[in-house]
């Protein structure tokens, strides 16, 4: 497997088709449907299934999954290229069957689910007939799994689930939930939890409220505060083995992080394109904005950040394809997660600035992008946690020195070089002395 910075011509045709399809059919949906994940919206029910069938016929449905799961098995690199197109609209992933959190939830159901769980939950999910939510973070513990208090206690052949979860995205539209809960409180920190899957209408599941984010109407709140009031679950609600909840979560989050980064590349490009368009459209102080050196510097810096981020994402996707094991690319995914919020924030902020007062208004998308950059810095683990994890992984490849000075100490390196080439230097010195003797010898 190799990649030489050129897309296969056959797949490029697919990308070109997707680009036009997004422009003509998908992006207009953003203005008539309040929330892309609301598959029960009357407009969505009439339009989205028809568009999804077109995508299926084109061979681009659920590209993150293999054919045995109803996907196309494009691989992560081609998926990254496709997400650069479909990620510019909230409806893009929905229409193409690769939306979060359903995409990550489908992966863990496929990997850890029983045949019964796959039939009940995975198959409708892949057929775009249901919506799912991943209920992990908590009001007090945040995303730190060692601080979770939601618990599931054995009761006969079943379980009783009790606790609270915070910011369970799309739960108000979901048909079922995947919940992380403590089942073995006395075990090691990362072996205390297990994963459960249950219908959202299970008695005792209470959505306290749906929390919105800045930049969106409170009516569009989609991050649910959930209370599990002694929810009784059957024994077959356990997803994967008991005590392996952390492993299940990491399997899901690894893929989710890189897929979200792929879609963020599309948002960065969108902000950059609008920035350049504006710079070439508006005049001030006797000339175009594009002719002003400060604006040119903003454009240049934005392009560099966008391209660096994009290449890091593509390289990470390539490595996932190569190893087919998220654990072997943890550092790469952490790096992508670290860079993602800053790049989106910086490029969107410059685009906003170049648009002036229009940029800060609700008539342009930059405010939402900037808020999204902060969400990116918190979702799937805070940026700072990934910085620490990445640093620890990188430091494993190095060792310290016992001497007083570091290995890069120039005097020591110079002395070592003199010793290494002592014979050559002596020979050169002798030759130089002979030349001088001949030059001064009498004719």
ZIHUHU-V652366 format. One record per helix or strand. SS is the DSSP state (a for helix, b for strand). FROM is the first residue (numbers start at 1). LEN is the number of residues. If there is no record, write none. Layout:
BEGIN
((SS,FROM,LEN) (SS,FROM,LEN))
END
This chain:
BEGIN
((a,9,23) (a,42,17) (a,67,3) (a,76,11) (a,90,7) (a,102,11) (a,115,12) (b,132,4) (b,138,1) (b,142,1) (a,145,3) (b,151,5) (b,158,12) (a,171,3) (b,176,7) (a,189,3) (b,193,7) (b,205,7) (a,218,3) (b,223,11) (a,235,3) (b,238,2) (a,245,35) (b,283,2) (b,287,2) (a,289,3) (a,293,31) (a,326,30) (a,357,4) (a,366,11) (a,383,13) (a,410,11) (a,422,19))
END
